Amino acid sequence: MAISINSKTRLLGLFGNPSRHSLSPLIQNHFLSCYKINFVYLTFEPPAENLKIAFESAKNLNFAGLNITMPFKEEVFKLVDKNIGTAAAIKAVNTIKFLEEGKVSYGYSTDGDGVIKSLNDKKIILNGKSCLILGAGGAAKSAVYAILQKNIGKVFIYDIIREKAPGLTEDLKNNLSSGASSSKNKINTKKELKHAETGKEIKFNDIDKKISILTDLKDIESSFDSVDLIINCTPVGMDTGNYKDMLPIPRYWNLKDKYIFEMVYKPVNTEFLKKGKKEGAAAAINGIDMLINQAVFSFKIWFDIIPEEKI
């Protein structure tokens, strides 16, 4: 894939730390090349203390848009002028679109749509099933928001930082049950609170009944047999730092007949996925599937084009 850059080439970027390991430039630059769009997609690693400066610089330098990854999804939400749909509901973004020559920024979250597309590709029906979410950051919020709309029966949430999971639930309750949203993007009624990406209405009111917060993973062991789906939304297992070769769950848990979903994509075959395949998981979804699917939705936001599967 040849990238041609000239005086009219515009920028798209990924903000994260780390982000240099990311495959997003490979995916997005491939899309851009296939559709002959004169943009280039690059990665950036702004220090956390300079995030606001970096974000404002992207606006002022006439970037067309950004993707946001760990650990900045919730912080960038606070910097955006207008958060849309899912992003407004979960207070986290992974996609930014700049309009009016960078004067206005719009925040979106395509993670949840990526989750649902990945599950649909495996023909996994969520209706009435039970799910364990590992992590309570921006990606986890998107996943919970998305699967609740698919009438999941029960959601258990665990984060090693104990105060994060209750915060996730409170955000959902405040923004969905009451129909409230970001102060920058007030949504007045539940009917207006929709996926900006899919247009589907929020139809649940029983968050307290469906979500249980775990303070320890051992709290779910007595009912682990009833868990159908496990989604790892943490960096545990990532091919970097202290996370490498680690498992997000206890090694003695048996994953036979479970659906397992890994958001980490480097390495492609994490210890979590290896364990699931070895023990007879019903289906194993790797992070590459999720990455490509959410990238497709981001591309749609920027260019109103859904990249075809054949490319």
N, C-alpha and C positions, 0 to 999 in steps of 0.2 A: 504494500500500500504506500503510494507516494503522496506526500503532503506538500502541496505547493503554497508558498507564502509570498504575498506581495503587499503593496502599500494599502490595499483595500481589505486585507484579511482581518477579521474580527476575532475576539477572544472569548472562549468559554473556559471555565476552570473548575478545579476541585480543591476545596479547602478542607484540610484534615491534618491531624498530627498523631501518627505518621500518615502520609499519603503517597509516598514515592513507591510503595509496593503495589499500588492500586492498578487494576486492569482497566479502570474506567477510560483512560486515554486511548487505549487500544480499541475499545468498543466504540466510543463516541467518534473518534477520528475515522474509524472504518465507516460508520454511518454517514459522516460528513462527506467522505470521499465518494461513497456510492451514489449519493444524491447531488454531488458536485456543488456543495455549499461552501462558500469561501470563508470558512471559520477554522480555527485550530483550538484544540482542547488540551490544556496543560494542568499539571498538579502544582499545588502550593502548600507549604507547611508553615503558616504564620504561628508565632508563639502565642499562647493563650492571652498574654497581657497586651498583645498588639492586634487582637482579632478585630476590634472595632475599626482601627486604622486601616487594616487590610481590606475590610469589607467596604469602607467608604472609598478607598483607593480604587477598588474594582468598579464601583459606580462612576467615579470621576474619570477613569480611564476608558469608559465606554465599553466595558465588558457587556456581552449580550446576556450572559447568565452564569450561574454557578451550580455545582453540586456541593453538598455539605456532608461530610462524614464525621465519624468519631474523632474528637469528643465535643464537636461544636454545634450539633443539631439544635440543642435547646438554647444555646447562647445566641446563635444567629437569628433564631426566631424573634428575639427581643430587639434585633437591629432592623428588621424588615418593616417597610412602610405599611404593607397590607398583606396579611396572611389569609390564605384562601382554603376553604373546605377542610380537609383532614388536618392540615397544618394548624389552622385556627383552633380545631378541637383538641389536638393533643399537645399543642405548644412546643412543636418541634418541626424543623424543616430539613429537607434534603435536596430541594431544588429551588433555585432563585431565578427569576426572570426580571431583567432590567428593561424598563420602557421609558419613553420620552427622553432619550439620550442620557440614560442613567439617573434621571431625576427621581424616578419612582421604582421601588423594588417590591416584587410580589413573591411571597413564599408559599411553597407547596410541599407536600409529602407524598412521594410515590412509593415509599417502602411497603405500605399496606397493600397497594395494588400489586406490587411485585410478589408479595407473599401469596395472595389469593391466586394470581396467575400461575405461580409455581405449584400450588396445591391442585389447581384445576388440571394442569398438565399431567399430573399423576392420577387424575380422576379420584381424588380424595374428597369425600363428602363430609362436611363439618357438622351438619344438622344433628343436634343432640349429643355430639361427642364431647369428650373431656380433654382439655389441653393444659400442659404445664409450660409456662413461659419462664425462661431463665434469663434474668436481666430486667431492668426497669428504666432503661435509657430511652433515647429517641426512637430507635428501631423497635424496641419492645412496645412502646406506646402505639406505634403504627400497626404492629401485628395484632395487639389486643383490640384496637379500634376496628380493624378489618374483620377479624374472625367473629367478633360479636355480631356484626351485621350479617354473618352467614349462619346465624342461629346456633352458635356453639352452645353446648349444654352447660359446661362448667369451665372456668379458667382459674388455674392456680398460678400465682406470680411469686417468684423468689428472686431477690437480689442480695448479694453479699453485704451491700450497704443497706442496712435494714430500713432506714427511713425513706428510701427511694420508692419502694413498691407501694406503700400507702399514698405517697404523693401522686403516683401515676393514677391510682384509683380516684383520688379526690379531683384531679384534673378532669378525668372523664365524667365524673358525676356533675361537677360544676358546669362543664361546657356542653354536655349532651343532655343530661336530665333537665336542666333549667333552660336549655336553648341559648346559653350565654356563649361568648367567644372572646377572642383577644380584644382588649380595649381599643386596639387600632383597627379592628374589623368587626364591629358589633353585629351579631346576627340576632334578629329579633324573635324568630319563631323556630320551632323544631323543623318545620317543613322547609325552611331555608337552609338548614344545616345538612349539607349533602357532600358526598365525594365530588370535589371539583373535577376529578379525573374520570369518574364513572357515572356521575349524576344520580347515584342511588341514595334514596332517603334513609335517614336513621330511623329505625323502627323499634328500638328497645328502650325499656324504662326500668328494667330490673337489674341494674348493675350490681347492687348489693347482694342479690341472690346468686348471680352468676360468677362473681369474682371473689376468690379467697386469697388472702395474703399469707404467705409462709414466712415465718421468722427463721426457720431452719428446714433444710430439705428432708430431715428425718420426720418432719410433721406430716409428710404425705405418704410415708412408706406403708402405712396400714391400708391405704386405699390406692396404692400405685398400680395394682392390677387393672383398675378402672380407667387409668389414664390412657387415652388413645394416641395423642399427638404430643411430642416434645419439641419445642422450638428454642434453639440456642441463640439468644440475642446478645451474648457477651463476647468479648474478645478471646475467651479461653479456648486454646487450641490454635490460635493464630501463629504463623511461622515467624514470630518476632519476640524478643524480650523474654520475660518469665513465663509467657503463656504457652510456649512451644511444648508439644507432646502432652499437654494437660487435658483432663476430661472435665466437662462442666457438671457432671453428675458423679455420684459414688460408683466405683468400679464394680461393686457387687450387685448393682441394679441390672436386671436382665431385660434386654430390649426386644425380646422375641414378640413378634406380632404388633409392635409399636410403629407408628409413623414418626420418623425423626427428620427434623428440618434444621439444617446448619446454615447460619448466616456468614460464618467465616468461610472465605473462599481461597485462602492461601495459607496452608496447602489445600489443594482440591479435596484430598482425602484425609480429613482430620481424624484424630483419635476417636472422637464421638461417632463419626461415620463408620470407621473401621469396626468399632465395637458393635454398632447396630447391624452391619452386614454379617459379621461373624455369628451373631446370636439370632439371626433370622428376623430382622425388622421387616414389617410389612411393606415399607417403602422408605427410601432414604433420599432426601433432597439436599444437594450440595449448594454451597454459597454462590457458585457460578450461575446456576439457574436464577437465583434471586437477583444477582447483580445485573444480569442481562435484562431480566424482566422490568426491574425498576428503571434501568437505563432507557429502555424503550419508551416508558411513560414520561421520563424527563425530556427526551427528544421530541415527543409529541407536544409538550408544553412550550418548548422553545420555537419549534418550527411548524407545528400543526401537521406533522407527518408521523405516521406509525411505521417504523422500519419493517419491511417484510421479512418473514422468517428465512427466506431463501438467501438473504444477503448476510 
